[in-house]
Amino acid sequence: MKYINILSKMWLMAVAVMVVACSEDEGAPVTPSFPEEEQILSVKAGESVDLVFEASMDWKLYSSTLWCRFSNGMTSISGQAGKQTVQVSVNEEILSYGEMQAEITLKQGDMEKVIAKLTCQGEGLWVTDANGNYFSEENLIPFFYREIGKGVDINFTTNYDWTVEEYPEWLVVNEAPLKGLGFRPGNISVTVKDEFSAFAKKGDIKVKRTGTDDFVNIPVNFYGIDRVSSDKNAWGGWTFNSDGGKYSTSNSMTGESDEFDAPLVMQNVLVNGNDYEVLYFEEQIANQYVLVDNQDAWMSLKVNQQQNSELKEAQLSVKNNEGNRERSGVVMIMPKDTLGFIGRDNLLTSSGVFTDCADKYVLIAISQKSAFITSSDFEVISDSQEPIMVLKVDSPSDEDIEYCGTNNIYKVRLQSHTSYSTFKIVSNVYADFEVYSWHNLSQEDPVKYPSWGTNDFCDYMSSYIFWNGISETNGYDEKGDVLKPLCIVVRKWDEQSQSSPIVAAILIYRE
């Protein structure tokens, strides 16, 4: 019995020791174990890698960046103690420029430690257009002349924070310098400067990485002007006087004609390049033209290049119009490569009208008054089969005024070496005026007259001047050279001055 009591006491003591020991274990803190070394993991964009570790208790992993995620698609994941293999991936949609690094932290209980670093090498700086395509020489921003003044919007996206400060001198970037954030739509508005809006050219807009010298270019290509332009309306009704000393145009506001000294100057002339050709066209009938050789043209264009600019200045002059009708023409400037492409034979249609491709290169259309204007003030009646026109001199020369004694001069041209058995000049306008032929005047008269009429019978009767024929030799000297024209004058008696001043004169020429 005593022996049993001793055993019972010993068992109770052992139980007590175990209880105390268990009580001591429950109160002691548990220290989690972590991997001793950090793992360095490398992964490419859009790919994944396995992270292997052992946890001594329930755990949780955290990623330090949004682009580094775990197999659950999140930036954190949890699990229980033991050996673990967790898949880590890189979201390629959030890639940035250069090498990127993410830290992966393991948390157990109240303790945590960085157990791995994930590195991903970025694909470098890039800029894409609105459709996600990289800019290149094949995918560039085109500029056309029709967009000049309107500007071109460039929409793009980068994988880095950016600034735009550098671009070709021929461009204007509105509100520059500009800046923006990576992976967000960017926009810049660009125009071509007026003084550089003629020639075709290429350049680059530098989209720099903020705070660095690194950049990606957006290539731009201006195709140049596809026509000719100046500060003058090409079809503005420009008219030169007969001697070419002045020109005028109708004022659209007043309807009146403004007159200026020649030459006609055109500023801000734009033509694509300096290798061009000036072409002259003469109007045959209304809106129908023919191309004339430069040496035969009565128009002459001089082009000057403006310094530090693609703009040109052009000066148009015309020769004296000695014909008996007003004439019209067109001056065209065309790049030689364009002219070669179109072909000279394709500038005009078969009916003499400008083709659409040529019409754009008309610099200016002009007309020029004739020195002579067909007049009905006098009429010539003769046996000639061809009608003989009486032309009013638009701008008589000083020599003609001195010769005739008046600036109110008419001209009649007779065919060379042709006989006119009857010849009569009739005028209703001057019916009440006294009409004199050359031989009725005294030698003291200031007006000089040649004596080349053989049948010079002349009489005065009302509104008629009678001339009994002109032979085929009238108007020539012994050598057969043409003499000065015969001048017939019209006078009117002036009671106040008691004289007969000359009020009109008719010059009769041989061709």
SULMOBEL-V591409 format. One line per field, one symbol per residue. ss: DSSP state (2 for helix, 1 for strand, 0 for the rest). Layout:
ss: ???
This chain:
ss: 0222222222222222222222222220000000000011110000011111111000111110000111000001111001111111110222000011111111110011111111111000001110000100000011102220000111111100011111000011100001110000011111110222000011111111100000111111110000001000000001110000011111000000111110011111110000011111111110011111022200111111100000011111110000000011111111122222220222010000010222200111111100011100001111000000011110000222222200001111110000010011110000000111022200000000000000000111100111100100000100000100011111111100001111111111110
